[in-house]
Amino acid sequence: MDVLLIGSGAREHAIAWKLRQSPRLGALYAAPGNAGIAQLAETVPLAVPKADAPQERIDAYCDAVVAAARERSAELVVVGPEDPLSFGLVDRLQIAGIPAFGPAQAAARIESSKAFAKEVMRRHGVPMGAAARFDDFEAACAYVASRAGDVVVKADGLAAGKGAIVTSSHEEAVDALRDLMLEGALGAAGRTVVIEDRLAGREVSAHAFSDGRSVVHMPFACDHKAAYDGGRGPNTGGMGAYSPAPWLRDDVAEAVRREVTERTIAALAAEGAPYRGVLFPGLMITDEGPRVLEFNARFGDPETEVLLPLLDSDLLEIMVACADGTLDRVDVRWSDDAAVTVMLASGGYPGPYESGKVIDGLDDVDADGLVFHAGTNLDASGRTITSGGRVLAVTATAPTIAQAREKAYRNVDRIRFDGMHYRRDIGAGDVAPSSPSAPGGRDPTARPGGWGVRAT
């Protein structure tokens, strides 16, 4: 089976790596890919536009993807990033008779519109905290003033993981509203906002495959969003992750599967938007139970880089089954091992950063180590260079999180590029900590080791 993969990040590199292990895979194409993906697939120079690009550009891009899939006789198109899902690439492929892995535009709204996601959760009893949607600045400010505690201000639209502003005072919240709604800090994505009460607890990422009816859960994972050690600094797209989440109690995990993931899949089907692909709710585990922070309509990044190395089944078979409605016939198995990913970033990220830095040491990584390329390219001399804020995801698997951490950081130490920075505490303190779902003696508002305070 010939496959066209859409995307250019570490998530897509991990998907390409796993697809390559399938005996069913024929040719693999990637649009646009990166320097790492190019070692596994033939790349196609089709850059993915942002969701707020002019409609003519979006239409031209969709037409080009359909044409590329037809020219290469692709029997499945796998859509990795959220932007092409949000503007309906899967719909266009389906109209052209080309099977695709990923939700249609109506179902992908669960990520592309936080307001839509909140309404679905309200209507169907998916657990969340207090939240309200606003497109009027003065009304939003009045709502902030009415809240007893602190809030999180979120851009309603897609913002590459950077649209949530955690505030510690009403003044900070008003400043965030002004930046988004009046000054256009995130463009059209922030003209409408969702204001949410902050919740104390611990975050976890839940992923599941679905064909619109059946649901197959993946192991839980934990992402480190803040730029610097100890959970300090601005939010990023993710500086590292680990899986599984040993601190998550079995009954709480089951509540997430039943009350969040499965209930949301059923809700979308009931609303005429059956969900096919990967649904990824991000959650806060509070003293009152799990609460949804946000939904994502695709694999997480960097969560993909720890989940797929633990998958013992054929990813291509699973993706085909999601696309054609036969997921209940597939045996999906997972390793009992743990995985840890450390993201290497360009100097200055998540702010302005330089690119074009030569990367050394990639050939020095352990034979069983994994390096997924997030933002790389090849220069005129064939050297691998940086081309993004997040550059490489270094992943290791082992029987325990502690052992996987040691292997991952050993390989990190062998890689170098000018300005490289990374967090040194991915998974640290999370080997067997206590939490609101695992009674013990740790303060749930402490920042290090994945603890934090975020919105619903």
N, C-alpha and C positions, 0 to 999 in steps of 0.2 A: 504494500500500500504506500503510495506516494503522499507526502504530507507537506503542507506549507504552514510554517510557524510565523506568527506576527509578533514583533517586538524586538527589543535590543538590549535588555537588561540582564542582570544575574538571574532573575526569575526565569527568563526565556532560555538562558544558557543551561540552567538546571533541567528545564523541561526537555530541551534538545538532547542533553546527556542521557536522560532517562528514556526518551523515545528511541535513541540509538541502540538500547539494549533489547528492543522488541524484535523477535524473529519475523514479525509481520511487516516491519518497516522496509520500504524500498528506498526511493530517493527522499531526501529531506531537504527542504528549502526554507530559508529564513529571510524575512523582510522587516527591517533591513539587517538584523543581526549585529554582531560585533566581532572583535578579533578572536575571542574565544569560541563563539558560535561558528565562526568560519572554519574552524578545525573539524566541525561535525556536520556542517550543512553547506549547500551552495547558497550564497547570499544574493538577495534581490534588492537593489537600491530604491526602496520605497519607504521613506521616512514617515512615521506616524504623525499626523497633525494633532494639535491640541483640540480638546472638545469645543473650545470657544473660537476656533478658526472660522473664517468666512465659509458660508455654506457651499459656495462654488468649489472651494478647495477640498472640503470634506467629500463632496460628490465626486470630484475628480479622483480623489484617493480611493474611494470605494470602487469606482469603475476600474482603476488600475489594479487593485487587489483581485477583483473578479477576473480580469483579463490575465493576470499572472497565474492565477490558479488554473484557469482553462488551458493556457499555453503549456503548463507543466503537467496537465492531467492529474492535478491534485485530487485525491479522493477524500481528504479531510483538511480543513483549515483550522488551526488551533490559534485562538486569539488570546494573547497573554495580557496586555495592558488594559487599563480601564477606559482610556479615552476612546479607542475605536469601538468598544462595547457601548459606550454612552451615545455615540452618534449613529448606531445601527448597522455596523458592518456585518454582523451575523445575519440580520434581516436581509441585507442585500445579497449575501451569499446564498441564503435559502431561496430567495426569489430566482436566483440563477441556477438552482438545482445542485448546489455544492454543499455537502454536509459540513457543519462547523461545530467546533467545541467552544461553548461560551453562551451566555444568555442573550436572548433577543433584547432589543432596546427597551421594551416595556418592562421586562424583568430587571434589566440592569439599572433601572431608576432607583432600585434599592440602595445603590451606591451614589449615583450621579445627582440625586436630590435627597438631602438629609430630611427635608420637610416631608417628602413622600414616604420615606422610611418610617418616620415617626407616626404618620397617619396609619400606615399598615400595622405597625405595632399596637397602636391604640385600638384599632378596630378588632384585632385578633388576639389581644391579651398577651403579647410578647413582653416580658419584663423589661422595664426601662425606668429612668428617673424623670423628674419634671422637666418639661421642655416646651418652648414656644417659638413660632416662626414669625419673622417680621421683614417687611420690605420698606417700612417707614422708620426713619432714624429716631424721630421724637418718641414714637410709640415704643420702640425698642429700649430707649433710655428710661422711659417711665417704668417698663417692666423690670429692668435691672434694679431700679430704686425700690421696687416693691418686694424684692427677694430678701429673705432674712440672712442668707449666706452668700458666699462667693459663687460666681458662675463661670462657665466656659462659653466663649463666643465662637461660633463655627460658621464658616462660609457654607452656604447651602450647596454650592456646586463643587466640582472636582478641583483640588488644589495640591495635587502631588503629595499628599500626606502632611501638608503644612498649613491647613486651613483651620486648625483648632487653636484658639488662643486662651490659655488658662490664666485667669485673672485672680488677683488677691485682694481686690478692693473694687468698690463701685466705680471709682475714678478710672482705674485701669480698664474696666469693662467698657466704659463710655469712650475711652481713647481707642479701644479696639473696634468698637462700632463705627467711630468716625473714620478710622483708617480703611475699613472695609466698605462701608456704605456710602461715604461721602468722597473719600479720596481715591477709591478704587485700587487699593493695594493689591488685590487679587483679581482685578478686572471684573468681568461679569459674574464670576463664581461667587463673589462676596457682596453683590448688590442686595441679595436676600440673605438673611442670616437665621440661624437657629441658636437660641440662647438656652443653655442647659445648666441645671444645678450641678455643682461639683460633687463627686462621690468619693469617699475614702475606701480604699481597698487595694486589691491586687489585680493586675491586668493579665488576661490570657487570650490567646487567639484560637478560635475553633474553626476548623475547615471541614467541609463535607462535599463529596461528589453527589450530584443529583441528575436524574434524567427527566425531571418534572413530576415524578411520582415517587420513585424509590430514592432513599437517602443512604449513603455509605459514609460513615464518619472517619475522619483521620485522627491521628494522635494530636493532643493539644500541644501548642507551642507558646513560647514567651518571647516577645520582641522588646528590645531596648531602644526607645525612640529618641531620648535626649542625646545631644551631641557629645557630652563629656562624661567622664567617670562619675559615679555616684548619682547619676540621673540629673546632672546639672546641664545648663545651657539650653539653647533652643531645640525645639522638635526637629527631627529630620525624617527622611523616608525610612529610617531604621538603621541602627549601627551594629546590629547583631541579634542573634536569636538562639534559643535552645529548645530541644524537645526530647522527651516528654516533659510534663509539668508535675514532678513528683509530689509537690505540695498540695495538689488539687485533690480533695477528697472524692471518693467514688460516687457518693450520692449527689454531690454538687455537679460533678461531670455528667451524670445521668440527667440531672435537671437541665443543664445546658443543651444536651442533645434533644431532649423531649420538648422542653418549653420554649427553646429559642430556635434551633436549627430546623427541626422537623415541623414545628408549628409555623415557621415562616415559609418554608417550602409549600406547605399545605395552603397557607394564606394566599400566596401569590397564584397558585393554581386556581383557587376559588375566585380570585379577582380577574381571571382571564389572562394571566401572564405567567404561564408555567415556566419554572426555572430549570434550565439545563446548563450544567457546567460545574464550577466550584463556587459555593457560597461560603463566605468567610466573615462571620460575626466577630468583632472585637468586643470583649466584655470586661467589666469590672466585677470582681468577686467581693461583694460587700458582706457585712454581718447579717444583712437581710436576705442574702442569696445573690445569684447572678443578675447583672443588669447590663443591657446592651449599650455599648458606647457608640458603635457605628456598624454598618454592614459594608462589606466589600464584595464586588461581583466577580471576583477572580482570585487566584492564588495570591497570598501575601508575598511581600519582598522586604525582609529576608526570610520569612517563614518557609517559602518554597525550598530554600537551600538547605534547611534541616529536615523537611518532611520527605522530599523525594528520595534522598539517600536511605531512608528507612522503609521505603515501599518495596516489598518483595514480589509484587505482582506486576503484570505487563501494563504500563501506563497507556500505551496505545489502545489496547483492548478496552480499558476503562473509558477512555475518551470516546471511542467509537460507540460504546454502549450508552454513554450519556447523550450522545447526539441522536441515536436511533431509538431510544426508549427501552433498552434491554439491560439496564444496569443490574436488575435483580438476578440475572443469569451469570454474573461475573463474580468469581471468588477473589476478593480483595484482601490481601494479607500484608501485615506489617512486621518488621523486625522488632525484637525486644530491646535492641540497642538504644543508646542515646546519641544525639548529634548536637554539635555546637558550631555556630557560624560567627565569624568576626569580620565585620565590614571594614575595609581599608578605604579611606576617603582622601580627597585632594585637600591640600592646605586651604583654609578659609571656609570650607563647606560646613554648614549649609548656607553661608553667605557667598559672596563673590569668590571665585577660585580660578586659578590658571589651569590650562590643559596643555597637552603636548609633551608631558614629562615622560622620559624613557623609564620603563619598568624593568628592573633587574631581579633575578632570583627565581623566576617562575619555574625553571628547570631543576631547582634545588629542593623542591617540595617533596615530601615523602611519597613513595609509590602509591600508598593508599590514601593520600591526602587529596582533597578536592579544592580546586580554585575556580570559582564561577565568575566570569567577567561581567561587570556591571556597566562601566563606562570606559571602554578601551577602543583603540583603533590601531592600524598599522601605518607607520610612516613610510616615506619613499624608499627607505633602506630595508623595509620589512621588519623593523623593530616594533614591539608592542609599546604603545604610548597611552597616556591617560586622555580621556575625552569627556569625562563627566565628573560630578561631585562625588558620588560613590563610585569607586573604581573596581574593586575586587571583593568577592565574598569568599573567605577561606573557611572551609568546612572540614570537620573531622567527625568520625563516628567511633564509638567504643562502648563497652558494656555499661559504663556509668558516665554521668555528666562530668564528673571530676576528671576522668581519664580523657574524655573527648575534649575538654577545655585544654588540657595539657598538650594534646596533639595539635589542636588548632593553633595555639599560640606558638608552639615550636615552629610551625610552618610560617606563621606571620613573621617571625624573626628572620626568616630567610629571604623575604621579599622587600624590595626597596624602590622608592621613587621620590623625587624631590617634593618636599612638603607633606609627605604621607602622614596621616594621623588616624588613630583608631582608639576605641575604648579598650581598656585593659581589664575591665570587670564584667565582661559578658558571662553570665551564669555564675559569677562569684557570689557566694552566700546563698545561692539558690539550689544548692545540691540537695539539701533536705531541710529547708527553713520552715518555720511555722507561718501561719497566715490566718486570715479570717475564716478560711475553710479547713484549716488544720490547726486546731487550738494549740496555743503555745505561748510564748511570751514576747512576741515581737510587735512593735508599734506599727500599725498599718499605714501611718502617714510618713514613715521614715523613707527618705529618697533612695538610698543605695540598694543595689541588688534587685531592681525591678519593681520595688514598691513605689507608690506615688498617689497622687490625687488628680483625677481627670473627670471629664464629663460623662454623662450617660450616653 
